[in-house]
Amino acid sequence: MSKKIIILNGSPRINGNTQGLIDAFTKGAQQKGHEVICFNLEQLKIHGCLGCFGGGKDRKSPCVQKDDMLKIYPKYIKADVVVLASPMYYWGFSGQLKCAFDRLFAVAECEANYENPKKECLLLMASEGDGDENSKPILDYYEALLKHLNWKNLGDIIAGGVLKIGDIKNHKALEKAFELGISL
Ligand SMILES: Cc1cc2nc3c(=O)[nH]c(=O)nc-3n(C[C@H](O)[C@H](O)[C@H](O)COP(=O)(O)O)c2cc1C
């Protein structure tokens, strides 16, 4: 069955290493007939969550802030799979991705007890550091996040050892990302 996949790309470098992972994943997913839409968050105007707990009154426009999240909400609501794509910044997501992700809370605000929509999720990340010690903080965070949301993890790929644009070329994680896309 064809799935709707939304990619939230938190990398400000549009031809960067995260984009390499996204391209490989997308190629695999599209080859299987899945519908993929990618939002390059850096190119959108997305403000940080105000923590006002005032959203959730209108499903079409769930947040009190009216910015480019309005482009993302309808695709997010319909998506089967959410792809969190980001460079590793200080062992976490980039600010661009964190801002957008926090704002998805407005969708949960539409439901009783802030129930989150059911999704499958996967993580694509590029990082300068390599190895388990470097990946552990973000993988622990990702696991805690999905546990809270009650989302299923379809996979987490961290391409380590990449710093400059182009470093991702021929990285073994590209093959993994393609395989992950085709496995859906
Ligand atoms: C502000 C900043 C913070 C970073 N923090 C980390 C880090 O904590 N761990 C790490 O391994 N790499 C870190 N990096 C390196 C990036 O993750 C790496 O350059 C990555 O390949 C960038 O992906 P991009 O090409 O998609 O922008 C950091 C880079 C920047 C600019």
The ligand as an ORCA input file, in Angstrom:
! r2SCAN-3c Opt
* xyz 0 1
  C      26.253     24.632     15.187
  C      26.803     23.274     14.857
  C      26.807     22.305     15.829
  C      27.290     21.033     15.545
  N      27.266     20.075     16.528
  C      27.719     18.827     16.267
  C      27.683     17.816     17.274
  O      27.238     18.024     18.393
  N      28.162     16.591     16.964
  C      28.653     16.290     15.723
  O      29.069     15.154     15.506
  N      28.661     17.225     14.726
  C      28.213     18.482     14.978
  N      28.222     19.438     13.978
  C      28.655     19.067     12.609
  C      27.475     18.790     11.666
  O      26.566     17.867     12.234
  C      27.992     18.253     10.335
  O      28.769     19.251      9.702
  C      26.900     17.808      9.376
  O      27.484     17.071      8.309
  C      26.097     18.977      8.796
  O      25.059     18.498      7.997
  P      24.532     19.361      6.725
  O      25.580     19.219      5.647
  O      23.227     18.753      6.354
  O      24.387     20.769      7.175
  C      27.774     20.726     14.248
  C      27.769     21.734     13.260
  C      27.302     22.995     13.561
  C      27.293     24.069     12.489
*
